[in-house]
Structures are given as C-alpha cells and as structure tokens.
C-alpha cells in the first residue's frame, strides 16, 4: 500500500494524508497533482507492506518525495 502525504515547508506538523493507493504509478500521479503550482508544498510517498517492528508499529519506507 502506498500512502500519499503532503507537507508544508518541511514541517512534520503540517503533514496531511491525501490517500492510499495499491499502485505506485497512481500514487505518484496524485501526489504530483496535489502539489502542482503550490509554493512550499511537497509530497512524500510511503510504502507499507504489513510488517511491524518489535513494538508493534508498522514499518514505513519512503519510496519517493519531491524536492
């Protein structure tokens, strides 16, 4: 599962989840449209596959992000 998140000016407090997608191509398309033309807004695409760490937290891998 791919999660699309937007973030304003590299602030983790401003993160908003846009959606969840099963295909990376669709997630990337949505992410690019979400930040298009918006100054200071960037996207992050995270991947989860159901694995958890020793504390029971889901393991998240960042697979793409805008600059």
PyMOL commands that place a pseudoatom at each C-alpha (Angstrom):
pseudoatom trace, name=CA, resn=UNK, resi=1, chain=A, elem=C, hetatm=0, pos=[0.000, 0.000, 0.000]
pseudoatom trace, name=CA, resn=UNK, resi=2, chain=A, elem=C, hetatm=0, pos=[1.298, 3.455, -0.902]
pseudoatom trace, name=CA, resn=UNK, resi=3, chain=A, elem=C, hetatm=0, pos=[0.361, 6.477, 1.218]
pseudoatom trace, name=CA, resn=UNK, resi=4, chain=A, elem=C, hetatm=0, pos=[0.490, 9.962, -0.326]
pseudoatom trace, name=CA, resn=UNK, resi=5, chain=A, elem=C, hetatm=0, pos=[1.254, 12.748, 2.139]
pseudoatom trace, name=CA, resn=UNK, resi=6, chain=A, elem=C, hetatm=0, pos=[1.731, 16.487, 1.625]
pseudoatom trace, name=CA, resn=UNK, resi=7, chain=A, elem=C, hetatm=0, pos=[3.958, 18.630, 3.796]
pseudoatom trace, name=CA, resn=UNK, resi=8, chain=A, elem=C, hetatm=0, pos=[4.356, 22.427, 4.000]
pseudoatom trace, name=CA, resn=UNK, resi=9, chain=A, elem=C, hetatm=0, pos=[7.908, 23.818, 4.212]
pseudoatom trace, name=CA, resn=UNK, resi=10, chain=A, elem=C, hetatm=0, pos=[9.446, 20.582, 5.603]
pseudoatom trace, name=CA, resn=UNK, resi=11, chain=A, elem=C, hetatm=0, pos=[7.298, 20.776, 8.763]
pseudoatom trace, name=CA, resn=UNK, resi=12, chain=A, elem=C, hetatm=0, pos=[6.151, 17.392, 10.069]
pseudoatom trace, name=CA, resn=UNK, resi=13, chain=A, elem=C, hetatm=0, pos=[3.339, 19.158, 11.931]
pseudoatom trace, name=CA, resn=UNK, resi=14, chain=A, elem=C, hetatm=0, pos=[1.773, 20.235, 8.629]
pseudoatom trace, name=CA, resn=UNK, resi=15, chain=A, elem=C, hetatm=0, pos=[1.530, 16.725, 7.165]
pseudoatom trace, name=CA, resn=UNK, resi=16, chain=A, elem=C, hetatm=0, pos=[-1.769, 15.707, 5.598]
pseudoatom trace, name=CA, resn=UNK, resi=17, chain=A, elem=C, hetatm=0, pos=[-2.553, 12.322, 4.118]
pseudoatom trace, name=CA, resn=UNK, resi=18, chain=A, elem=C, hetatm=0, pos=[-4.072, 12.614, 0.653]
pseudoatom trace, name=CA, resn=UNK, resi=19, chain=A, elem=C, hetatm=0, pos=[-4.883, 8.941, 0.116]
pseudoatom trace, name=CA, resn=UNK, resi=20, chain=A, elem=C, hetatm=0, pos=[-3.847, 5.297, -0.075]
pseudoatom trace, name=CA, resn=UNK, resi=21, chain=A, elem=C, hetatm=0, pos=[-3.188, 3.529, -3.357]
pseudoatom trace, name=CA, resn=UNK, resi=22, chain=A, elem=C, hetatm=0, pos=[-2.252, -0.006, -4.319]
pseudoatom trace, name=CA, resn=UNK, resi=23, chain=A, elem=C, hetatm=0, pos=[-0.213, 1.056, -7.370]
pseudoatom trace, name=CA, resn=UNK, resi=24, chain=A, elem=C, hetatm=0, pos=[2.840, 3.314, -7.183]
pseudoatom trace, name=CA, resn=UNK, resi=25, chain=A, elem=C, hetatm=0, pos=[2.119, 4.948, -10.556]
pseudoatom trace, name=CA, resn=UNK, resi=26, chain=A, elem=C, hetatm=0, pos=[-1.305, 6.126, -9.373]
pseudoatom trace, name=CA, resn=UNK, resi=27, chain=A, elem=C, hetatm=0, pos=[0.117, 7.367, -6.064]
pseudoatom trace, name=CA, resn=UNK, resi=28, chain=A, elem=C, hetatm=0, pos=[2.797, 9.358, -7.896]
pseudoatom trace, name=CA, resn=UNK, resi=29, chain=A, elem=C, hetatm=0, pos=[0.230, 10.887, -10.260]
pseudoatom trace, name=CA, resn=UNK, resi=30, chain=A, elem=C, hetatm=0, pos=[-1.989, 12.010, -7.377]
pseudoatom trace, name=CA, resn=UNK, resi=31, chain=A, elem=C, hetatm=0, pos=[0.987, 13.334, -5.401]
pseudoatom trace, name=CA, resn=UNK, resi=32, chain=A, elem=C, hetatm=0, pos=[2.271, 15.443, -8.282]
pseudoatom trace, name=CA, resn=UNK, resi=33, chain=A, elem=C, hetatm=0, pos=[-1.170, 16.936, -8.896]
pseudoatom trace, name=CA, resn=UNK, resi=34, chain=A, elem=C, hetatm=0, pos=[-1.599, 17.720, -5.186]
pseudoatom trace, name=CA, resn=UNK, resi=35, chain=A, elem=C, hetatm=0, pos=[1.491, 19.951, -5.044]
pseudoatom trace, name=CA, resn=UNK, resi=36, chain=A, elem=C, hetatm=0, pos=[1.402, 21.345, -8.572]
pseudoatom trace, name=CA, resn=UNK, resi=37, chain=A, elem=C, hetatm=0, pos=[1.653, 25.144, -8.508]
pseudoatom trace, name=CA, resn=UNK, resi=38, chain=A, elem=C, hetatm=0, pos=[1.664, 25.388, -4.704]
pseudoatom trace, name=CA, resn=UNK, resi=39, chain=A, elem=C, hetatm=0, pos=[4.775, 27.065, -3.346]
pseudoatom trace, name=CA, resn=UNK, resi=40, chain=A, elem=C, hetatm=0, pos=[6.356, 25.416, -0.304]
pseudoatom trace, name=CA, resn=UNK, resi=41, chain=A, elem=C, hetatm=0, pos=[4.188, 22.294, -0.558]
pseudoatom trace, name=CA, resn=UNK, resi=42, chain=A, elem=C, hetatm=0, pos=[5.873, 18.959, -1.215]
pseudoatom trace, name=CA, resn=UNK, resi=43, chain=A, elem=C, hetatm=0, pos=[4.770, 15.338, -1.391]
pseudoatom trace, name=CA, resn=UNK, resi=44, chain=A, elem=C, hetatm=0, pos=[6.009, 12.176, 0.270]
pseudoatom trace, name=CA, resn=UNK, resi=45, chain=A, elem=C, hetatm=0, pos=[5.035, 8.671, -0.816]
pseudoatom trace, name=CA, resn=UNK, resi=46, chain=A, elem=C, hetatm=0, pos=[5.410, 5.988, 1.843]
pseudoatom trace, name=CA, resn=UNK, resi=47, chain=A, elem=C, hetatm=0, pos=[5.089, 2.245, 1.375]
pseudoatom trace, name=CA, resn=UNK, resi=48, chain=A, elem=C, hetatm=0, pos=[3.736, -0.195, 3.935]
pseudoatom trace, name=CA, resn=UNK, resi=49, chain=A, elem=C, hetatm=0, pos=[3.591, -3.947, 3.475]
pseudoatom trace, name=CA, resn=UNK, resi=50, chain=A, elem=C, hetatm=0, pos=[2.099, -5.194, 6.732]
pseudoatom trace, name=CA, resn=UNK, resi=51, chain=A, elem=C, hetatm=0, pos=[5.353, -5.827, 8.598]
pseudoatom trace, name=CA, resn=UNK, resi=52, chain=A, elem=C, hetatm=0, pos=[5.699, -4.471, 12.129]
pseudoatom trace, name=CA, resn=UNK, resi=53, chain=A, elem=C, hetatm=0, pos=[8.675, -3.773, 14.401]
pseudoatom trace, name=CA, resn=UNK, resi=54, chain=A, elem=C, hetatm=0, pos=[9.201, -5.253, 17.867]
pseudoatom trace, name=CA, resn=UNK, resi=55, chain=A, elem=C, hetatm=0, pos=[6.896, -2.582, 19.362]
pseudoatom trace, name=CA, resn=UNK, resi=56, chain=A, elem=C, hetatm=0, pos=[4.022, -3.427, 17.039]
pseudoatom trace, name=CA, resn=UNK, resi=57, chain=A, elem=C, hetatm=0, pos=[4.418, -0.294, 14.919]
pseudoatom trace, name=CA, resn=UNK, resi=58, chain=A, elem=C, hetatm=0, pos=[4.015, -0.655, 11.183]
pseudoatom trace, name=CA, resn=UNK, resi=59, chain=A, elem=C, hetatm=0, pos=[7.281, -0.384, 9.239]
pseudoatom trace, name=CA, resn=UNK, resi=60, chain=A, elem=C, hetatm=0, pos=[7.113, 2.512, 6.755]
pseudoatom trace, name=CA, resn=UNK, resi=61, chain=A, elem=C, hetatm=0, pos=[9.523, 3.076, 3.870]
pseudoatom trace, name=CA, resn=UNK, resi=62, chain=A, elem=C, hetatm=0, pos=[9.699, 6.393, 1.986]
pseudoatom trace, name=CA, resn=UNK, resi=63, chain=A, elem=C, hetatm=0, pos=[9.821, 5.499, -1.717]
pseudoatom trace, name=CA, resn=UNK, resi=64, chain=A, elem=C, hetatm=0, pos=[9.506, 8.984, -3.274]
pseudoatom trace, name=CA, resn=UNK, resi=65, chain=A, elem=C, hetatm=0, pos=[9.437, 12.620, -2.276]
pseudoatom trace, name=CA, resn=UNK, resi=66, chain=A, elem=C, hetatm=0, pos=[9.551, 15.938, -4.061]
pseudoatom trace, name=CA, resn=UNK, resi=67, chain=A, elem=C, hetatm=0, pos=[12.298, 18.466, -3.512]
for i in range(1, 67): cmd.bond("trace and resi %d" % i, "trace and resi %d" % (i + 1))
show_as sticks, trace
zoom trace
